[in-house]
């Protein structure tokens, strides 16, 4: 009897697209809110490595297009085909919806109940520490524990940076701020919003989203794309060559991030 073939189901495809859009929405909300990272959410829901691989392939394929070589263009096409577009597109859609919805709707609610919200996010991260530990596989050694401890210290240090005054920033500073913040997005435990707050760029960026300031948003998106493209290749290399050590470090980043989610902080974040 021949093996049965998988049957394409439109209903399952629509459901998968909807669920991935919801996942993207959760990642987007997490990235807008200070104290929690979209990378943390991606790691918790089990799609972090798939995102890193697909993003890395997209960056490499895009760079190959500028070699003006037919063989390289063929290689670029192969890389683009290896990308999980069925995952990335709904994730990006969900994140875009979340950014605009959070700026207008979610943040006022968060501002009304800051302690309750921070405590809820801290509990979520604490309960999810088992995810990277389980993914790392096997018993941790001295190097793994050292990696986790150093990453915890780094996350605590970044979360302890005092808030800077709001900036009327130049285009180059908007670009640099976006590039740094999006690298934090790619790392579980480090909040891109916290970095924007530290640079005095959080409120101006939310204001640009609310007012649809396309000049500001265009520079911000350009900085984010270039920053993420430069960083994602490093992440993929770390997963391929030092997977256990990398996941141990990400566990530490998640632990350290709870410093910024301490519910009873003053206005300077301490």
PADRENDO-437594 format. One record per residue (C-alpha): residue number from 1; x, y, z; residue in three letters. Coordinates in nm, 2 decimals, padded with zeros to 4 digits. Layout:
BEGIN
NUM | X | Y | Z | ALA
...
END
This chain:
BEGIN
1 | 00.00 | 00.00 | 00.00 | UNK
2 | 00.16 | 00.33 | -00.11 | UNK
3 | 00.22 | 00.59 | 00.17 | UNK
4 | -00.05 | 00.85 | 00.20 | UNK
5 | 00.03 | 01.20 | 00.07 | UNK
6 | -00.02 | 01.51 | 00.28 | UNK
7 | -00.33 | 01.69 | 00.18 | UNK
8 | -00.33 | 02.06 | 00.15 | UNK
9 | -00.59 | 02.21 | 00.38 | UNK
10 | -00.69 | 02.58 | 00.32 | UNK
11 | -00.85 | 02.59 | 00.67 | UNK
12 | -00.53 | 02.48 | 00.84 | UNK
13 | -00.33 | 02.73 | 00.63 | UNK
14 | -00.56 | 03.01 | 00.73 | UNK
15 | -00.55 | 02.90 | 01.10 | UNK
16 | -00.17 | 02.88 | 01.09 | UNK
17 | -00.15 | 03.23 | 00.94 | UNK
18 | -00.39 | 03.37 | 01.20 | UNK
19 | -00.19 | 03.20 | 01.49 | UNK
20 | 00.14 | 03.33 | 01.35 | UNK
21 | -00.01 | 03.68 | 01.32 | UNK
22 | -00.11 | 03.66 | 01.69 | UNK
23 | 00.25 | 03.55 | 01.78 | UNK
24 | 00.38 | 03.85 | 01.58 | UNK
25 | 00.13 | 04.07 | 01.77 | UNK
26 | 00.26 | 03.95 | 02.10 | UNK
27 | 00.62 | 04.00 | 01.99 | UNK
28 | 00.53 | 04.35 | 01.88 | UNK
29 | 00.36 | 04.44 | 02.20 | UNK
30 | 00.65 | 04.31 | 02.40 | UNK
31 | 00.89 | 04.52 | 02.20 | UNK
32 | 00.69 | 04.84 | 02.25 | UNK
33 | 00.66 | 04.79 | 02.62 | UNK
34 | 00.97 | 04.88 | 02.83 | UNK
35 | 01.12 | 04.59 | 03.02 | UNK
36 | 01.04 | 04.30 | 02.79 | UNK
37 | 01.19 | 04.19 | 02.46 | UNK
38 | 01.02 | 04.05 | 02.15 | UNK
39 | 01.31 | 03.81 | 02.14 | UNK
40 | 01.20 | 03.68 | 02.48 | UNK
41 | 00.85 | 03.61 | 02.35 | UNK
42 | 00.99 | 03.44 | 02.03 | UNK
43 | 01.20 | 03.21 | 02.25 | UNK
44 | 00.91 | 03.13 | 02.48 | UNK
45 | 00.68 | 03.04 | 02.20 | UNK
46 | 00.95 | 02.83 | 02.03 | UNK
47 | 01.01 | 03.02 | 01.70 | UNK
48 | 01.33 | 03.21 | 01.79 | UNK
49 | 01.58 | 03.00 | 01.60 | UNK
50 | 01.35 | 02.98 | 01.29 | UNK
51 | 01.33 | 03.35 | 01.28 | UNK
52 | 01.71 | 03.39 | 01.32 | UNK
53 | 01.78 | 03.14 | 01.04 | UNK
54 | 01.52 | 03.30 | 00.80 | UNK
55 | 01.64 | 03.65 | 00.87 | UNK
56 | 02.00 | 03.55 | 00.82 | UNK
57 | 01.91 | 03.39 | 00.48 | UNK
58 | 01.72 | 03.71 | 00.38 | UNK
59 | 02.02 | 03.93 | 00.46 | UNK
60 | 02.27 | 03.71 | 00.28 | UNK
61 | 02.04 | 03.68 | -00.02 | UNK
62 | 01.99 | 04.06 | -00.04 | UNK
63 | 02.37 | 04.12 | -00.02 | UNK
64 | 02.43 | 03.87 | -00.30 | UNK
65 | 02.20 | 04.07 | -00.53 | UNK
66 | 02.47 | 04.35 | -00.53 | UNK
67 | 02.75 | 04.13 | -00.66 | UNK
68 | 02.61 | 04.16 | -01.01 | UNK
69 | 02.71 | 03.80 | -01.09 | UNK
70 | 02.46 | 03.56 | -01.24 | UNK
71 | 02.59 | 03.27 | -01.03 | UNK
72 | 02.55 | 03.48 | -00.71 | UNK
73 | 02.20 | 03.58 | -00.82 | UNK
74 | 02.11 | 03.21 | -00.85 | UNK
75 | 02.25 | 03.15 | -00.50 | UNK
76 | 02.05 | 03.45 | -00.38 | UNK
77 | 01.74 | 03.30 | -00.52 | UNK
78 | 01.81 | 02.97 | -00.34 | UNK
79 | 01.86 | 03.15 | -00.01 | UNK
80 | 01.53 | 03.34 | -00.06 | UNK
81 | 01.35 | 03.01 | -00.13 | UNK
82 | 01.48 | 02.87 | 00.19 | UNK
83 | 01.32 | 03.14 | 00.40 | UNK
84 | 01.01 | 03.05 | 00.59 | UNK
85 | 00.79 | 03.32 | 00.43 | UNK
86 | 00.48 | 03.15 | 00.57 | UNK
87 | 00.62 | 03.23 | 00.92 | UNK
88 | 00.78 | 03.56 | 00.86 | UNK
89 | 00.50 | 03.74 | 00.68 | UNK
90 | 00.23 | 03.69 | 00.94 | UNK
91 | 00.48 | 03.76 | 01.21 | UNK
92 | 00.57 | 04.10 | 01.05 | UNK
93 | 00.20 | 04.17 | 01.00 | UNK
94 | 00.12 | 04.10 | 01.36 | UNK
95 | 00.42 | 04.31 | 01.48 | UNK
96 | 00.31 | 04.61 | 01.26 | UNK
97 | -00.04 | 04.59 | 01.40 | UNK
98 | 00.10 | 04.57 | 01.75 | UNK
99 | 00.32 | 04.87 | 01.72 | UNK
100 | 00.04 | 05.10 | 01.61 | UNK
101 | -00.22 | 04.95 | 01.84 | UNK
102 | 00.02 | 04.96 | 02.14 | UNK
103 | 00.11 | 05.32 | 02.08 | UNK
104 | -00.26 | 05.42 | 02.08 | UNK
105 | -00.43 | 05.17 | 02.31 | UNK
106 | -00.21 | 04.95 | 02.51 | UNK
107 | 00.04 | 05.20 | 02.66 | UNK
108 | -00.23 | 05.42 | 02.83 | UNK
109 | -00.36 | 05.10 | 03.01 | UNK
110 | 00.00 | 05.01 | 03.10 | UNK
111 | 00.06 | 05.36 | 03.24 | UNK
112 | -00.25 | 05.33 | 03.45 | UNK
113 | -00.14 | 05.00 | 03.61 | UNK
114 | 00.24 | 04.99 | 03.59 | UNK
115 | 00.32 | 04.78 | 03.89 | UNK
116 | 00.06 | 04.51 | 03.81 | UNK
117 | 00.18 | 04.49 | 03.45 | UNK
118 | 00.55 | 04.48 | 03.54 | UNK
119 | 00.48 | 04.20 | 03.79 | UNK
120 | 00.28 | 04.00 | 03.53 | UNK
121 | 00.56 | 04.02 | 03.28 | UNK
122 | 00.82 | 03.93 | 03.54 | UNK
123 | 00.62 | 03.63 | 03.63 | UNK
124 | 00.58 | 03.52 | 03.27 | UNK
125 | 00.96 | 03.54 | 03.22 | UNK
126 | 01.03 | 03.36 | 03.54 | UNK
127 | 00.80 | 03.08 | 03.45 | UNK
128 | 00.95 | 03.06 | 03.10 | UNK
129 | 01.31 | 03.01 | 03.20 | UNK
130 | 01.28 | 02.64 | 03.15 | UNK
131 | 01.24 | 02.70 | 02.77 | UNK
132 | 01.60 | 02.79 | 02.68 | UNK
133 | 01.74 | 02.55 | 02.95 | UNK
134 | 01.54 | 02.27 | 02.79 | UNK
135 | 01.64 | 02.37 | 02.44 | UNK
136 | 02.01 | 02.38 | 02.53 | UNK
137 | 02.00 | 02.00 | 02.59 | UNK
138 | 02.21 | 01.81 | 02.85 | UNK
139 | 02.36 | 01.91 | 03.18 | UNK
140 | 02.52 | 02.25 | 03.21 | UNK
141 | 02.90 | 02.27 | 03.27 | UNK
142 | 03.11 | 02.55 | 03.42 | UNK
143 | 03.13 | 02.74 | 03.09 | UNK
144 | 02.75 | 02.74 | 03.06 | UNK
145 | 02.69 | 02.87 | 03.41 | UNK
146 | 02.96 | 03.13 | 03.36 | UNK
147 | 02.79 | 03.24 | 03.04 | UNK
148 | 02.45 | 03.27 | 03.21 | UNK
149 | 02.60 | 03.47 | 03.50 | UNK
150 | 02.78 | 03.71 | 03.27 | UNK
151 | 02.47 | 03.76 | 03.06 | UNK
152 | 02.26 | 03.82 | 03.37 | UNK
153 | 02.51 | 04.09 | 03.49 | UNK
154 | 02.50 | 04.25 | 03.14 | UNK
155 | 02.12 | 04.26 | 03.14 | UNK
156 | 02.10 | 04.41 | 03.49 | UNK
157 | 02.36 | 04.67 | 03.39 | UNK
158 | 02.17 | 04.77 | 03.08 | UNK
159 | 01.84 | 04.78 | 03.27 | UNK
160 | 02.00 | 05.01 | 03.53 | UNK
161 | 02.10 | 05.29 | 03.29 | UNK
162 | 01.93 | 05.61 | 03.41 | UNK
163 | 01.66 | 05.75 | 03.18 | UNK
164 | 01.78 | 06.03 | 02.96 | UNK
165 | 01.59 | 06.35 | 02.88 | UNK
166 | 01.37 | 06.33 | 02.57 | UNK
167 | 01.57 | 06.43 | 02.25 | UNK
168 | 01.48 | 06.64 | 01.95 | UNK
169 | 01.71 | 06.41 | 01.76 | UNK
170 | 01.89 | 06.46 | 01.43 | UNK
171 | 01.83 | 06.20 | 01.16 | UNK
172 | 02.17 | 06.03 | 01.23 | UNK
173 | 02.08 | 05.98 | 01.59 | UNK
174 | 01.74 | 05.84 | 01.50 | UNK
175 | 01.92 | 05.59 | 01.27 | UNK
176 | 02.17 | 05.49 | 01.54 | UNK
177 | 01.91 | 05.45 | 01.81 | UNK
178 | 01.70 | 05.23 | 01.58 | UNK
179 | 02.00 | 05.01 | 01.49 | UNK
180 | 02.09 | 04.96 | 01.86 | UNK
181 | 01.73 | 04.90 | 01.97 | UNK
182 | 01.66 | 04.64 | 01.70 | UNK
183 | 01.97 | 04.44 | 01.81 | UNK
184 | 01.81 | 04.43 | 02.15 | UNK
185 | 01.49 | 04.30 | 01.99 | UNK
186 | 01.69 | 04.01 | 01.86 | UNK
187 | 01.82 | 03.92 | 02.20 | UNK
188 | 01.59 | 03.76 | 02.47 | UNK
189 | 01.61 | 03.96 | 02.79 | UNK
190 | 01.72 | 04.29 | 02.66 | UNK
191 | 01.45 | 04.54 | 02.59 | UNK
192 | 01.48 | 04.76 | 02.29 | UNK
193 | 01.23 | 05.00 | 02.45 | UNK
194 | 01.46 | 05.03 | 02.75 | UNK
195 | 01.75 | 05.13 | 02.53 | UNK
196 | 01.54 | 05.39 | 02.35 | UNK
197 | 01.44 | 05.53 | 02.70 | UNK
198 | 01.80 | 05.54 | 02.80 | UNK
199 | 01.88 | 05.74 | 02.48 | UNK
200 | 01.58 | 05.97 | 02.53 | UNK
201 | 01.42 | 05.84 | 02.21 | UNK
202 | 01.13 | 05.64 | 02.34 | UNK
203 | 00.87 | 05.91 | 02.36 | UNK
204 | 00.97 | 06.08 | 02.03 | UNK
205 | 00.94 | 05.75 | 01.85 | UNK
206 | 00.59 | 05.67 | 01.99 | UNK
207 | 00.49 | 06.03 | 01.90 | UNK
208 | 00.61 | 05.97 | 01.55 | UNK
209 | 00.40 | 05.65 | 01.53 | UNK
210 | 00.09 | 05.82 | 01.66 | UNK
211 | 00.13 | 06.12 | 01.43 | UNK
212 | 00.24 | 05.91 | 01.13 | UNK
213 | 00.56 | 06.12 | 01.09 | UNK
214 | 00.69 | 05.93 | 00.78 | UNK
215 | 01.02 | 06.11 | 00.76 | UNK
216 | 01.11 | 06.00 | 01.12 | UNK
217 | 00.97 | 05.66 | 01.07 | UNK
218 | 01.15 | 05.60 | 00.74 | UNK
219 | 01.49 | 05.68 | 00.90 | UNK
220 | 01.40 | 05.47 | 01.20 | UNK
221 | 01.31 | 05.17 | 00.98 | UNK
222 | 01.62 | 05.21 | 00.77 | UNK
223 | 01.84 | 05.20 | 01.09 | UNK
224 | 01.65 | 04.90 | 01.22 | UNK
225 | 01.69 | 04.70 | 00.90 | UNK
226 | 02.06 | 04.77 | 00.87 | UNK
227 | 02.12 | 04.71 | 01.24 | UNK
228 | 01.93 | 04.38 | 01.24 | UNK
229 | 02.09 | 04.27 | 00.92 | UNK
230 | 02.43 | 04.32 | 01.07 | UNK
231 | 02.36 | 04.14 | 01.39 | UNK
232 | 02.15 | 03.84 | 01.28 | UNK
233 | 02.45 | 03.67 | 01.11 | UNK
234 | 02.64 | 03.67 | 01.44 | UNK
235 | 02.34 | 03.51 | 01.61 | UNK
236 | 02.31 | 03.23 | 01.35 | UNK
237 | 02.69 | 03.16 | 01.38 | UNK
238 | 02.66 | 03.13 | 01.76 | UNK
239 | 02.37 | 02.89 | 01.73 | UNK
240 | 02.55 | 02.67 | 01.48 | UNK
241 | 02.88 | 02.67 | 01.67 | UNK
242 | 02.80 | 02.73 | 02.03 | UNK
243 | 02.44 | 02.64 | 02.07 | UNK
244 | 02.44 | 02.53 | 02.44 | UNK
245 | 02.66 | 02.83 | 02.55 | UNK
246 | 02.44 | 03.07 | 02.36 | UNK
247 | 02.11 | 02.94 | 02.51 | UNK
248 | 02.28 | 02.95 | 02.86 | UNK
249 | 02.36 | 03.32 | 02.79 | UNK
250 | 02.00 | 03.38 | 02.68 | UNK
251 | 01.88 | 03.23 | 03.00 | UNK
252 | 02.09 | 03.48 | 03.19 | UNK
253 | 01.96 | 03.77 | 02.98 | UNK
254 | 01.61 | 03.67 | 03.07 | UNK
255 | 01.69 | 03.65 | 03.44 | UNK
256 | 01.87 | 03.99 | 03.43 | UNK
257 | 01.58 | 04.15 | 03.24 | UNK
258 | 01.36 | 04.11 | 03.55 | UNK
259 | 01.56 | 04.40 | 03.70 | UNK
260 | 01.38 | 04.64 | 03.47 | UNK
261 | 01.04 | 04.47 | 03.55 | UNK
262 | 01.07 | 04.53 | 03.93 | UNK
263 | 00.72 | 04.67 | 04.00 | UNK
264 | 00.81 | 04.94 | 04.25 | UNK
265 | 01.06 | 05.16 | 04.07 | UNK
266 | 01.09 | 05.54 | 04.08 | UNK
267 | 01.08 | 05.77 | 03.78 | UNK
268 | 01.45 | 05.71 | 03.71 | UNK
269 | 01.40 | 05.34 | 03.68 | UNK
270 | 01.57 | 05.25 | 04.01 | UNK
END
